[in-house]
């Protein structure tokens, strides 16, 4: 109900915010909105280094290396820089005026910016048409041509540029040509390896072609299974031309394949589809062929060893499209730019949303491990020299057995109801406070220092004590009530009446000590373990989220056990013959004097066994809820929730440059898109020969 309410509020309020705030940087189509002229001019002057008759200009290096931040290595390829700068330099005089700088910023804001940018890359003379010589000159400077030289005298070229290659192409015509050229490169490569003209190439030749000239279509999972999927074709150890074309067509149309899946599954991302179900839907809404679907299911089986397909299988196969890079890039920029400028209402709404998800996650984690918590509490409350005469439990396992024997399975859940009533807001407050402080301690690039992580975790632990202390004192008294068979049944309400408001905060100082230290250790550890377990794209699968939570809980839970022991002793009513304590310091002294140093670690094992999986369940629930019920309030989302956007040539996260305003927010994804969509990568370094990426 809470989630539904929040989603309704989102539609009514947050969507308005999105268009007011995000709309300041993005248009209704999702592309960037034009930048303010004055701001753009100020940035231009900062990078312009050439003065001609009192007017400032950028040269190619100023724009590509200085402003965009590309080709940062000193051994950069000057030809590549010159070609890329020529996209903006429409006058082709080697200098970029402010008018040209501003015009390109506007071009980046239109829906077909990728094709427009590619057209201007090839329009080296600035005449508004592409000649054969211009096309040939640019292609010869790409890594694609250096790996496998393209035959410029074949029928494909003659059909587009004419038999004499004197025909020029307009923008619309060239966009179609560029799309078809992408396919022709593969055809030529196949013919080059099929020297006898049999219509077949070897499996290893197929692998070589895909890695050499089609690597922009390959995810790591696909690249690792190229030989396996090819060997599974009808040709066995050989690959036929139809298989080759179908394989490339499939990889080029994965976004369409995803839509087919979602239509067949009625929008579900987890429903398993058989080949027949998928084939039927494909024939209803697309031109995907049966051979392509055969390849799809075989590839998915090689990757995940199942005969059916789910949405995550398609994500593993599909290379990220440039338009998604733009969307994700703008989301990254917006998330780390100025969260405090979002307005009070949106900030409050975001924290209510997080609090609600945290409450669900906290209740889930607590219920999953409650029996372990009960055993831990009884072990910690067991005292030497009590009136009973001997210890009641030998160890945690013995305690568990005796609770079940004397009190039944229900006894393992004594105090669960008040626990759930309290733990939901408790964990919600902890998670929300940690996220809130982290958001405000991040730098403009979305990074946070270790001290900031520790401080954010400590603040989360401090905030939770508001709910933790009353919750724990009631829970503990209910948990130990079953130890004496003759004792009358104790209810949570009776405990609360007995203690009163101030009594509910008995032992609060030790609770502060425990929870602040726990969270200060837990959250930074969790963040770093999660990052270490993420895949090469920075994405966390559900099992890595759970494992991260479990691993982080081990040091956090064990190291604060002494504070937990003292808290438990202070909150439990001492029975006749048992030692009583007057505050935290007195408890530390008496426990050490009467029971020794080891007493501070009573229940440590049970605490670790309980806290580690509890926070594993809590954090995985919290992050998956944020992942699948994600609402964009303009803040941050959990790291590792989605594939991190990175340029294939860089293989790293691109930090946001605050000077990239307006259309220039999309400049890097657009230039990357020329590589990922058309395979036209310009060499970064000054090298006579470019080594294939797979051999680097």
MITILUM-217219 format. One line per 2 residues: number of its first residue (from 0); their letters; for each residue y, z, x of C-alpha. Coordinates in Angstrom, 1 decimal. Example, Ala and Ser with C-alpha at 12.3 -4.5 7.8 and 13.67 -1.06 7.14 Angstrom:
BEGIN
0	as	-4.5,7.8,12.3  -1.1,7.1,13.7 $
// end
This chain:
BEGIN
0	xx	0.0,0.0,0.0  2.4,0.9,2.8 $
2	xx	1.7,-2.4,4.6  2.2,-4.4,1.4 $
4	xx	5.5,-2.6,0.9  6.6,-3.4,4.4 $
6	xx	5.7,-7.0,4.0  7.7,-7.2,0.8 $
8	xx	10.7,-5.7,2.6  10.2,-8.2,5.4 $
10	xx	10.5,-11.0,2.9  13.5,-9.6,1.3 $
12	xx	15.4,-8.1,4.2  13.9,-9.0,7.6 $
14	xx	13.7,-12.7,6.9  17.5,-12.6,6.3 $
16	xx	17.9,-10.9,9.6  15.7,-13.5,11.3 $
18	xx	18.0,-16.3,10.2  21.1,-14.3,10.9 $
20	xx	20.1,-13.0,14.3  17.4,-15.4,15.6 $
22	xx	19.3,-18.2,13.8  22.1,-17.6,16.2 $
24	xx	19.8,-19.0,18.9  17.4,-21.1,16.9 $
26	xx	17.9,-23.7,14.1  16.0,-23.8,10.8 $
28	xx	13.4,-26.0,12.5  12.6,-23.3,15.0 $
30	xx	14.3,-25.2,17.8  17.3,-23.8,19.7 $
32	xx	20.8,-23.8,18.1  23.7,-25.4,19.9 $
34	xx	25.4,-23.1,22.4  29.1,-22.1,22.3 $
36	xx	31.2,-24.6,24.4  33.2,-22.0,26.2 $
38	xx	30.1,-20.1,27.3  28.3,-23.3,28.4 $
40	xx	31.4,-24.3,30.4  31.6,-21.0,32.1 $
42	xx	27.9,-21.3,33.2  28.4,-24.9,34.3 $
44	xx	31.3,-24.0,36.6  29.2,-21.2,38.1 $
46	xx	26.7,-23.8,39.4  28.9,-26.8,40.0 $
48	xx	29.4,-27.4,43.7  31.1,-30.8,43.9 $
50	xx	34.8,-31.3,43.3  36.1,-34.8,42.7 $
52	xx	39.8,-35.2,42.1  40.1,-31.7,40.8 $
54	xx	37.1,-32.0,38.4  33.8,-30.1,39.1 $
56	xx	30.4,-31.6,39.0  26.8,-30.5,39.6 $
58	xx	24.6,-32.4,42.0  20.8,-32.8,41.3 $
60	xx	20.0,-29.7,43.4  22.6,-27.6,41.6 $
62	xx	21.1,-28.4,38.2  17.3,-28.4,38.9 $
64	xx	17.1,-25.7,41.6  20.2,-23.7,41.0 $
66	xx	20.5,-23.7,37.2  17.0,-24.3,36.0 $
68	xx	15.4,-22.4,38.9  12.7,-25.1,39.5 $
70	xx	11.5,-26.3,43.0  12.5,-23.0,44.6 $
72	xx	10.5,-23.7,47.8  12.6,-24.9,50.7 $
74	xx	10.0,-27.7,51.2  10.8,-29.2,47.8 $
76	xx	10.3,-32.8,46.9  13.8,-34.5,46.9 $
78	xx	12.5,-37.5,44.9  11.3,-35.2,42.1 $
80	xx	14.5,-33.3,42.0  16.5,-36.6,41.8 $
82	xx	14.3,-38.0,39.0  14.6,-34.8,36.9 $
84	xx	18.3,-34.6,37.5  18.6,-38.2,36.4 $
86	xx	17.5,-37.1,32.9  20.9,-35.4,32.5 $
88	xx	22.9,-37.7,34.7  23.3,-40.5,32.2 $
90	xx	26.0,-42.3,34.2  23.5,-42.5,37.2 $
92	xx	26.2,-41.7,39.7  24.4,-38.8,41.3 $
94	xx	26.7,-36.2,39.7  26.4,-34.3,36.5 $
96	xx	29.7,-33.8,34.6  30.2,-31.0,32.0 $
98	xx	30.1,-33.6,29.3  26.6,-34.7,30.5 $
100	xx	25.5,-31.1,30.9  26.6,-30.3,27.3 $
102	xx	25.1,-33.5,25.9  21.7,-32.7,27.3 $
104	xx	21.9,-29.2,25.9  22.4,-30.8,22.5 $
106	xx	19.5,-33.1,23.0  17.2,-30.2,23.6 $
108	xx	18.0,-28.9,20.1  16.5,-31.8,18.2 $
110	xx	12.9,-32.1,17.0  11.9,-35.0,19.2 $
112	xx	13.4,-33.5,22.3  10.2,-34.0,24.3 $
114	xx	10.1,-37.8,23.8  13.9,-38.1,24.2 $
116	xx	13.7,-36.2,27.5  10.8,-38.3,28.7 $
118	xx	12.7,-41.5,27.7  15.7,-40.4,29.8 $
120	xx	13.4,-39.6,32.7  12.3,-43.3,32.8 $
122	xx	15.7,-44.7,32.0  16.7,-44.6,35.6 $
124	xx	19.6,-47.1,35.2  21.0,-45.5,32.1 $
126	xx	21.0,-48.7,29.9  19.3,-47.2,26.9 $
128	xx	16.2,-49.3,27.4  13.1,-49.1,29.7 $
130	xx	12.2,-52.0,31.9  8.8,-52.5,33.6 $
132	xx	10.4,-51.8,37.0  11.8,-48.5,35.9 $
134	xx	8.5,-47.4,34.4  6.6,-48.5,37.5 $
136	xx	9.0,-46.7,39.9  8.7,-43.4,38.0 $
138	xx	4.9,-43.6,37.6  4.4,-44.2,41.3 $
140	xx	6.2,-40.8,41.9  3.7,-38.8,39.8 $
142	xx	0.7,-36.9,40.9  -1.3,-38.8,38.4 $
144	xx	-0.7,-42.1,40.1  -1.4,-40.7,43.6 $
146	xx	-4.8,-39.3,42.4  -5.8,-42.6,40.7 $
148	xx	-3.4,-45.5,41.1  -2.7,-47.2,37.8 $
150	xx	-3.2,-51.0,37.5  0.2,-52.3,36.6 $
152	xx	-1.1,-55.9,36.1  -3.6,-55.3,33.3 $
154	xx	-3.5,-56.5,29.7  -2.2,-53.2,28.4 $
156	xx	1.0,-53.4,30.4  1.5,-57.1,29.5 $
158	xx	1.1,-56.4,25.8  4.0,-53.9,25.9 $
160	xx	6.3,-55.5,28.6  5.3,-59.1,28.1 $
162	xx	3.2,-61.5,30.2  6.0,-61.8,32.7 $
164	xx	6.9,-58.1,32.4  10.5,-58.9,31.6 $
166	xx	10.6,-57.3,28.1  12.6,-54.1,27.7 $
168	xx	11.6,-51.3,25.3  13.9,-49.2,23.1 $
170	xx	13.4,-45.5,22.6  11.2,-45.8,19.5 $
172	xx	9.0,-48.5,21.1  8.7,-46.6,24.4 $
174	xx	7.7,-43.4,22.7  4.7,-45.3,21.2 $
176	xx	3.9,-46.9,24.6  4.0,-43.5,26.3 $
178	xx	1.5,-42.1,23.8  -0.8,-45.1,24.3 $
180	xx	-0.4,-45.0,28.1  -1.9,-41.5,28.0 $
182	xx	-5.1,-43.0,26.6  -5.0,-46.1,28.8 $
184	xx	-5.1,-43.9,32.0  -8.5,-42.6,30.9 $
186	xx	-9.8,-46.0,30.1  -8.8,-47.3,33.5 $
188	xx	-10.4,-44.4,35.2  -13.6,-44.9,33.4 $
190	xx	-13.7,-48.6,34.4  -13.0,-47.7,38.0 $
192	xx	-16.1,-45.5,38.1  -18.2,-47.9,36.0 $
194	xx	-18.4,-50.6,38.7  -21.4,-52.4,37.2 $
196	xx	-19.8,-52.6,33.7  -22.7,-50.8,32.0 $
198	xx	-20.5,-48.7,29.8  -21.8,-45.6,31.5 $
200	xx	-20.6,-43.3,34.3  -22.4,-40.3,35.8 $
202	xx	-21.8,-36.8,34.7  -20.2,-35.9,38.0 $
204	xx	-17.9,-38.9,37.7  -16.9,-37.7,34.3 $
206	xx	-16.1,-34.3,35.7  -14.1,-35.9,38.5 $
208	xx	-12.0,-38.0,36.1  -11.3,-35.1,33.8 $
210	xx	-10.2,-32.7,36.6  -8.3,-35.4,38.5 $
212	xx	-6.2,-37.1,35.8  -6.9,-35.2,32.6 $
214	xx	-6.5,-31.6,33.8  -3.5,-31.1,31.5 $
216	xx	-6.0,-31.2,28.6  -8.4,-28.6,30.1 $
218	xx	-8.5,-24.9,29.5  -10.5,-22.9,32.0 $
220	xx	-13.4,-22.6,29.5  -13.6,-26.3,29.0 $
222	xx	-13.3,-27.1,32.7  -16.1,-24.7,33.5 $
224	xx	-18.4,-26.5,31.0  -17.6,-30.1,31.7 $
226	xx	-21.0,-30.9,33.2  -22.9,-29.0,30.6 $
228	xx	-21.2,-30.7,27.6  -21.5,-34.1,29.3 $
230	xx	-25.2,-33.6,30.1  -25.8,-32.7,26.5 $
232	xx	-24.6,-36.2,25.3  -27.0,-38.9,24.3 $
234	xx	-26.9,-40.4,27.8  -28.4,-37.3,29.4 $
236	xx	-27.4,-37.6,33.0  -24.9,-40.3,32.1 $
238	xx	-21.7,-40.4,30.0  -21.1,-43.3,27.7 $
240	xx	-17.6,-44.8,27.0  -17.7,-43.7,23.3 $
242	xx	-18.5,-40.1,24.4  -15.7,-40.2,27.0 $
244	xx	-13.2,-41.5,24.4  -14.3,-39.0,21.8 $
246	xx	-14.1,-36.1,24.2  -10.5,-37.0,25.2 $
248	xx	-9.5,-37.6,21.6  -10.9,-34.2,20.6 $
250	xx	-9.0,-32.3,23.3  -5.8,-34.2,22.4 $
252	xx	-6.1,-33.4,18.7  -7.1,-29.7,18.8 $
254	xx	-4.1,-28.7,16.6  -5.5,-31.0,13.9 $
256	xx	-9.0,-29.5,14.5  -7.5,-26.0,13.9 $
258	xx	-6.0,-27.2,10.6  -9.3,-28.6,9.5 $
260	xx	-11.0,-25.2,10.3  -8.3,-23.2,8.4 $
262	xx	-8.6,-25.5,5.4  -12.4,-25.2,5.4 $
264	xx	-12.3,-21.4,5.8  -9.4,-20.9,3.2 $
266	xx	-7.2,-19.5,5.9  -9.7,-17.1,7.4 $
268	xx	-9.7,-16.8,11.2  -13.1,-15.1,11.4 $
270	xx	-15.4,-17.1,9.0  -18.2,-18.9,10.8 $
272	xx	-18.4,-22.6,9.9  -21.5,-24.7,10.3 $
274	xx	-21.3,-28.3,11.6  -21.9,-29.7,8.1 $
276	xx	-19.1,-27.6,6.6  -16.7,-28.6,9.3 $
278	xx	-17.7,-32.3,9.1  -17.2,-32.4,5.3 $
280	xx	-13.7,-30.9,5.6  -12.9,-33.2,8.5 $
282	xx	-13.7,-36.3,6.5  -11.6,-35.0,3.6 $
284	xx	-8.4,-34.6,5.6  -8.5,-36.3,9.0 $
286	xx	-9.8,-39.1,11.2  -11.9,-36.8,13.4 $
288	xx	-15.2,-38.6,14.0  -18.8,-37.2,13.8 $
290	xx	-19.1,-37.7,17.5  -16.1,-35.6,18.2 $
292	xx	-17.5,-32.8,15.9  -20.8,-33.0,17.8 $
294	xx	-18.9,-32.5,21.0  -16.9,-29.7,19.5 $
296	xx	-19.9,-27.7,18.4  -21.8,-28.3,21.6 $
298	xx	-18.8,-27.1,23.7  -18.3,-24.0,21.5 $
300	xx	-22.0,-23.2,21.9  -21.8,-23.5,25.7 $
302	xx	-18.8,-21.1,25.8  -19.9,-18.5,23.2 $
304	xx	-23.7,-19.2,22.7  -23.6,-19.6,18.9 $
306	xx	-24.3,-22.6,16.7  -21.3,-22.0,14.4 $
308	xx	-17.5,-22.2,15.0  -14.8,-19.5,14.5 $
310	xx	-11.1,-19.9,15.1  -11.2,-18.1,18.4 $
312	xx	-13.6,-20.8,19.7  -10.9,-23.4,19.0 $
314	xx	-8.3,-21.3,20.7  -10.4,-21.2,23.9 $
316	xx	-10.7,-25.0,23.9  -7.2,-25.9,22.9 $
318	xx	-4.5,-26.3,25.6  -1.2,-24.8,24.6 $
320	xx	1.1,-27.3,23.0  4.6,-27.6,24.3 $
322	xx	6.1,-26.9,20.8  4.3,-23.5,20.9 $
324	xx	5.6,-22.9,24.4  9.1,-23.4,23.0 $
326	xx	8.5,-21.0,20.1  6.9,-18.4,22.3 $
328	xx	9.6,-18.8,24.9  12.4,-18.2,22.3 $
330	xx	10.4,-15.2,21.0  10.2,-13.7,24.5 $
332	xx	13.9,-14.3,25.1  14.9,-12.8,21.8 $
334	xx	12.6,-9.8,22.3  14.1,-8.7,25.6 $
336	xx	17.7,-9.8,25.2  19.5,-7.2,23.1 $
338	xx	17.3,-5.1,20.8  20.2,-2.7,20.2 $
340	xx	22.2,-5.5,18.6  19.7,-5.9,15.7 $
342	xx	21.5,-3.5,13.5  20.5,0.0,12.3 $
344	xx	18.5,-1.1,9.2  16.3,-3.5,11.1 $
346	xx	15.7,-1.0,13.9  14.7,1.7,11.3 $
348	xx	12.5,-0.8,9.4  10.7,-1.7,12.6 $
350	xx	10.0,1.9,13.4  8.8,2.6,9.8 $
352	xx	6.5,-0.4,10.3  5.2,0.9,13.6 $
354	xx	4.9,4.5,12.2  2.8,3.2,9.3 $
356	xx	0.4,1.3,11.5  0.3,4.3,13.9 $
358	xx	-0.7,6.5,11.0  -3.6,4.2,10.0 $
360	xx	-4.7,4.0,13.7  -4.5,7.7,14.2 $
362	xx	-6.6,8.5,11.2  -9.2,6.0,12.2 $
364	xx	-9.5,7.4,15.7  -9.6,11.1,14.6 $
366	xx	-12.3,10.5,11.9  -14.5,8.6,14.4 $
368	xx	-14.7,11.5,16.9  -14.1,14.6,14.8 $
370	xx	-17.6,16.1,15.3  -17.0,16.0,19.1 $
372	xx	-13.7,17.7,18.6  -15.3,20.5,16.6 $
374	xx	-17.8,21.1,19.4  -15.0,21.1,22.0 $
376	xx	-13.0,23.7,20.1  -16.0,26.1,19.7 $
378	xx	-16.9,25.8,23.3  -13.3,26.6,24.4 $
380	xx	-13.1,29.6,22.1  -16.3,31.1,23.4 $
382	xx	-15.5,34.2,25.4  -17.4,36.4,27.8 $
384	xx	-17.6,40.0,26.9  -17.2,39.5,23.1 $
386	xx	-18.7,41.9,20.6  -21.6,39.5,20.0 $
388	xx	-23.0,40.6,23.4  -23.9,37.1,24.7 $
390	xx	-22.6,33.6,24.6  -23.4,31.8,21.4 $
392	xx	-23.7,28.3,22.9  -25.2,27.3,26.2 $
394	xx	-23.4,24.0,26.4  -21.9,21.3,24.2 $
396	xx	-25.2,19.8,23.2  -26.6,23.3,22.2 $
398	xx	-23.4,23.9,20.2  -23.9,20.6,18.4 $
400	xx	-27.5,21.4,17.5  -26.7,24.9,16.3 $
402	xx	-23.8,23.7,14.0  -26.1,21.1,12.4 $
404	xx	-29.0,23.7,12.1  -26.9,26.5,10.6 $
406	xx	-24.1,24.7,8.8  -25.5,21.3,8.1 $
408	xx	-24.0,17.9,9.0  -21.0,18.9,6.8 $
410	xx	-20.3,21.6,9.3  -19.5,19.0,11.9 $
412	xx	-16.5,18.0,9.7  -15.0,21.4,8.9 $
414	xx	-11.3,21.0,8.8  -11.4,17.2,8.7 $
416	xx	-9.1,16.8,5.6  -6.1,18.8,7.1 $
418	xx	-6.9,17.0,10.4  -6.5,13.6,8.8 $
420	xx	-3.4,14.7,6.8  -1.8,15.9,10.0 $
422	xx	-3.2,13.5,12.6  -1.9,10.4,10.8 $
424	xx	1.8,11.3,11.2  1.1,13.0,14.6 $
426	xx	-0.4,9.9,16.2  2.1,7.7,14.4 $
428	xx	5.0,9.7,15.9  3.5,9.6,19.3 $
430	xx	2.9,5.8,19.3  6.3,5.1,17.7 $
432	xx	8.2,7.3,20.1  6.4,5.8,23.1 $
434	xx	7.2,2.3,22.0  10.8,3.1,21.1 $
436	xx	11.5,4.6,24.5  9.7,1.8,26.4 $
438	xx	11.7,-0.8,24.5  15.0,0.8,25.6 $
440	xx	13.9,1.3,29.2  12.8,-2.3,29.7 $
442	xx	15.0,-4.6,31.8  16.2,-8.0,30.7 $
444	xx	12.9,-9.6,31.8  10.8,-7.2,29.7 $
446	xx	9.6,-5.2,32.7  9.5,-1.4,32.9 $
448	xx	9.3,0.8,36.0  6.5,3.4,36.4 $
450	xx	8.9,6.3,36.0  10.0,4.7,32.7 $
452	xx	6.4,4.4,31.5  5.8,8.1,32.4 $
454	xx	9.0,9.2,30.6  8.2,7.1,27.5 $
456	xx	4.7,8.6,27.3  6.1,12.1,27.8 $
458	xx	8.6,11.6,25.0  5.8,10.4,22.8 $
460	xx	3.8,13.6,23.6  6.8,15.8,23.0 $
462	xx	7.6,14.2,19.6  4.1,14.6,18.3 $
464	xx	4.1,18.4,18.7  6.1,18.7,15.5 $
466	xx	2.9,17.8,13.7  0.4,18.7,16.3 $
468	xx	0.8,22.4,16.5  0.6,23.3,12.8 $
470	xx	-2.3,20.8,12.5  -4.2,22.2,15.4 $
472	xx	-3.8,25.9,14.5  -5.1,25.3,11.0 $
474	xx	-7.9,23.0,12.2  -9.0,25.4,14.9 $
476	xx	-9.3,28.4,12.6  -11.3,26.3,10.2 $
478	xx	-13.6,25.0,12.9  -14.4,28.5,14.3 $
480	xx	-14.8,30.0,10.8  -18.4,28.9,10.6 $
482	xx	-19.4,30.9,13.7  -19.8,34.1,11.6 $
484	xx	-22.2,33.7,8.8  -20.9,36.7,6.8 $
486	xx	-17.3,35.5,6.9  -15.9,34.3,3.5 $
488	xx	-15.1,30.7,3.2  -11.7,29.9,4.7 $
490	xx	-9.4,27.2,3.3  -6.6,25.4,4.9 $
492	xx	-4.1,26.7,2.3  -5.2,30.3,3.0 $
494	xx	-4.6,29.8,6.7  -1.2,28.3,6.1 $
496	xx	-0.2,31.2,3.8  -1.4,33.8,6.3 $
498	xx	0.5,32.3,9.2  3.7,31.3,7.5 $
500	xx	6.1,28.7,8.9  6.8,30.2,12.3 $
502	xx	3.1,31.2,12.7  2.2,27.5,12.5 $
504	xx	4.0,27.1,15.8  2.1,29.8,17.6 $
506	xx	1.1,28.5,21.0  3.7,25.7,20.8 $
508	xx	4.7,26.0,24.5  1.1,25.4,25.6 $
510	xx	0.9,22.6,23.1  4.0,21.0,24.6 $
512	xx	2.6,21.4,28.1  -0.7,19.7,27.1 $
514	xx	0.7,16.9,25.0  3.6,15.9,27.2 $
516	xx	1.4,15.8,30.3  -1.4,14.0,28.4 $
518	xx	0.9,11.2,27.1  2.7,10.9,30.4 $
520	xx	-0.6,10.2,32.1  -2.3,8.3,29.2 $
522	xx	0.2,5.6,28.3  1.1,4.3,31.8 $
524	xx	-2.6,4.3,32.7  -3.5,2.5,29.5 $
526	xx	-0.8,-0.2,30.1  -2.0,-0.9,33.7 $
528	xx	-5.7,-0.9,32.8  -5.0,-3.2,29.9 $
530	xx	-3.1,-5.6,32.2  -5.9,-5.5,34.7 $
532	xx	-8.5,-6.3,32.1  -6.5,-9.1,30.5 $
534	xx	-7.6,-12.7,31.1  -5.8,-15.2,33.4 $
536	xx	-3.3,-15.9,30.6  -2.6,-12.2,30.1 $
538	xx	-4.5,-12.0,26.8  -6.5,-9.0,25.8 $
540	xx	-9.7,-9.4,23.7  -10.5,-6.4,21.3 $
542	xx	-13.2,-5.1,23.6  -10.7,-4.9,26.6 $
544	xx	-8.2,-3.1,24.4  -10.9,-0.5,23.5 $
546	xx	-12.1,-0.2,27.0  -8.6,0.3,28.3 $
548	xx	-8.0,3.1,25.8  -11.3,4.8,26.8 $
550	xx	-10.6,4.5,30.6  -7.1,5.8,30.2 $
552	xx	-8.3,8.8,28.2  -10.6,10.1,31.0 $
554	xx	-7.9,11.3,33.5  -5.4,12.2,30.8 $
556	xx	-7.9,14.4,28.8  -9.5,16.1,31.8 $
558	xx	-6.4,17.0,33.7  -4.7,18.8,30.8 $
560	xx	-7.8,20.8,29.8  -6.4,24.1,31.2 $
562	xx	-3.4,23.8,28.9  -5.7,23.0,26.0 $
564	xx	-7.9,26.1,26.7  -4.8,28.3,26.7 $
566	xx	-3.5,26.7,23.5  -6.8,27.3,21.7 $
568	xx	-7.0,30.9,22.8  -3.5,31.6,21.6 $
570	xx	-4.1,29.9,18.2  -7.4,31.6,17.3 $
572	xx	-7.4,35.1,15.9  -9.1,37.4,18.4 $
574	xx	-12.0,39.3,16.8  -12.9,42.9,17.6 $
576	xx	-13.8,43.3,21.2  -12.1,40.1,22.3 $
578	xx	-9.1,39.9,24.6  -5.8,39.1,22.9 $
580	xx	-2.9,37.3,24.6  0.9,37.7,24.5 $
582	xx	2.1,34.2,25.3  1.1,31.4,27.5 $
584	xx	1.7,33.0,30.9  -0.2,36.2,29.8 $
586	xx	-3.1,34.0,28.6  -3.3,32.2,32.0 $
588	xx	-3.3,35.5,33.9  -6.0,37.2,31.7 $
590	xx	-8.3,34.2,31.5  -8.2,33.8,35.3 $
592	xx	-8.7,37.6,35.9  -11.5,38.1,33.4 $
594	xx	-13.4,34.7,33.4  -12.4,33.0,36.6 $
596	xx	-11.0,29.6,37.4  -13.8,27.7,35.8 $
598	xx	-12.9,29.1,32.4  -9.8,26.8,32.4 $
600	xx	-12.2,23.8,32.3  -14.3,25.0,29.4 $
602	xx	-15.0,22.1,27.0  -13.6,19.6,29.5 $
604	xx	-16.6,17.4,29.1  -16.4,17.5,25.3 $
606	xx	-12.6,17.0,25.5  -13.1,13.8,27.6 $
608	xx	-15.9,12.6,25.4  -13.8,13.2,22.3 $
610	xx	-10.3,12.1,23.5  -11.4,8.9,25.4 $
612	xx	-13.1,7.2,22.5  -10.6,8.6,20.0 $
614	xx	-7.7,7.0,21.8  -9.8,3.9,22.3 $
616	xx	-10.3,3.6,18.6  -6.7,4.6,17.9 $
618	xx	-5.1,2.1,20.3  -7.4,-0.8,19.5 $
620	xx	-6.6,-0.3,15.8  -2.9,0.1,16.4 $
622	xx	-2.7,-3.1,18.6  -4.9,-5.2,16.4 $
624	xx	-2.9,-4.2,13.3  0.3,-5.2,15.1 $
626	xx	-1.4,-8.4,16.2  -2.7,-9.5,12.8 $
628	xx	-0.1,-7.9,10.6  2.7,-8.9,13.0 $
630	xx	6.2,-8.8,11.6  9.0,-10.1,13.9 $
632	xx	11.9,-7.6,13.8  13.3,-9.0,17.0 $
634	xx	11.9,-6.3,19.2  8.8,-6.3,21.4 $
636	xx	5.1,-6.7,20.5  2.2,-5.2,22.4 $
638	xx	1.7,-6.8,25.8  -1.4,-8.9,25.9 $
640	xx	-1.4,-9.6,22.2  -1.0,-13.3,22.7 $
642	xx	-1.4,-15.8,25.4  1.4,-15.5,27.9 $
644	xx	3.4,-18.7,28.2  3.5,-20.1,31.7 $
646	xx	4.2,-23.5,33.2  0.9,-25.0,34.5 $
648	xx	2.6,-25.8,37.8  3.7,-22.3,38.3 $
650	xx	0.8,-20.2,36.8  3.0,-17.2,36.3 $
652	xx	5.3,-15.8,33.6  8.8,-17.4,33.8 $
654	xx	11.4,-14.6,33.7  14.2,-15.2,31.2 $
656	xx	17.4,-16.5,32.7  20.3,-15.2,30.6 $
658	xx	22.3,-18.4,31.6  19.8,-20.5,29.7 $
660	xx	21.6,-20.4,26.4  21.5,-22.7,23.4 $
662	xx	19.3,-25.8,24.0  18.6,-24.7,27.6 $
664	xx	16.4,-22.0,26.3  13.9,-24.8,25.7 $
666	xx	14.5,-26.7,28.9  11.5,-25.3,30.9 $
668	xx	9.0,-25.7,28.0  10.3,-29.3,27.4 $
670	xx	9.9,-30.3,31.1  6.5,-28.6,31.1 $
672	xx	5.6,-30.5,28.0  6.1,-33.8,29.8 $
674	xx	3.3,-32.7,32.1  1.0,-31.1,29.5 $
676	xx	1.3,-33.8,26.8  1.5,-36.9,29.0 $
678	xx	0.0,-35.7,32.3  3.1,-36.9,34.2 $
680	xx	3.5,-34.2,36.9  6.2,-34.8,39.5 $
682	xx	5.3,-33.5,43.0  6.9,-30.1,43.8 $
684	xx	6.7,-30.4,47.6  7.6,-32.9,50.2 $
686	xx	4.1,-34.2,51.0  2.9,-37.7,51.8 $
688	xx	-0.3,-37.1,49.8  -0.7,-34.8,46.8 $
690	xx	-4.0,-32.9,46.7  -5.7,-32.7,43.3 $
692	xx	-5.0,-29.4,41.6  -8.7,-28.5,41.4 $
694	xx	-8.9,-28.6,45.2  -5.8,-26.5,45.9 $
// end
